[in-house]
């Protein structure tokens, strides 16, 4: 089953890899349903064409260290496809991954 716990475990490992810091046990987390035109392009990889995304997305955000370290996952509403994931350090994109089918 795909759920927020799965996203948290996966993005936590990416946040640790990028920042070289141990993540706290409890990450701050939020989720939102957004329209693609509400996404901030500064936090997305340049190779992502926002027009290729569905109109509505679910965004999972995970933060640590006073939100100087943030991980995110953009998925379909059914959680059956990941469109993009990324890690921001001090507001700058440091890692991203495009597309992935979830089994």
SVG drawing of the C-alpha trace seen along z (x, -y; Angstrom):
<svg xmlns="http://www.w3.org/2000/svg" viewBox="-7 -30 34 33">
<polyline fill="none" stroke="black" stroke-width="0.4" points="0.0,0.0 1.3,-3.5 0.8,-6.1 2.4,-9.1 4.7,-6.8 6.2,-5.3 6.9,-8.8 8.4,-10.0 10.8,-7.0 11.9,-7.4 12.4,-11.2 14.1,-11.0 16.8,-8.8 17.3,-11.3 17.4,-14.3 20.1,-12.5 22.1,-11.7 22.0,-15.2 22.6,-17.0 25.0,-14.5 23.0,-15.0 21.0,-12.6 17.3,-13.3 15.3,-13.8 12.9,-11.0 9.9,-13.3 10.0,-15.3 7.6,-18.2 5.1,-17.1 2.2,-18.5 0.3,-17.5 -1.7,-19.6 -3.8,-19.2 -2.7,-21.9 -3.3,-22.8 -0.1,-22.6 -0.2,-26.4 0.3,-26.9 3.7,-25.2 6.7,-27.4 9.0,-26.7 12.1,-27.8 11.8,-24.6 11.4,-22.3 14.1,-20.8 14.5,-22.8 13.9,-19.7 10.4,-19.3 7.7,-20.6 4.9,-21.7 2.4,-21.5 3.0,-17.7 1.7,-17.3 -2.0,-16.6 -4.1,-19.6 -4.3,-18.5 -1.4,-17.1 -0.8,-16.0 2.3,-17.5 3.9,-16.0 6.3,-18.3 8.8,-17.1 11.0,-19.5 13.8,-19.4 16.2,-21.8 13.8,-24.7 12.9,-24.0 16.4,-24.7 16.1,-21.2 12.9,-20.3 11.9,-17.2 8.9,-17.0 7.1,-14.5 4.5,-15.4 2.1,-12.6 -1.1,-11.8 -4.3,-12.0 -4.4,-8.2 -0.8,-7.9 -0.1,-5.5 2.5,-7.8 5.3,-10.0 5.9,-12.9 8.9,-14.6 10.6,-14.6 13.2,-17.0 15.3,-18.1 15.8,-21.8 18.7,-23.0 18.3,-26.6 15.7,-27.2 17.8,-25.8 17.1,-22.6 20.0,-20.2 18.5,-16.9 15.6,-15.8 14.1,-12.8 11.6,-12.8 8.8,-10.2 8.4,-6.8 5.7,-4.2 4.8,-2.8 3.9,0.9"/>
</svg>
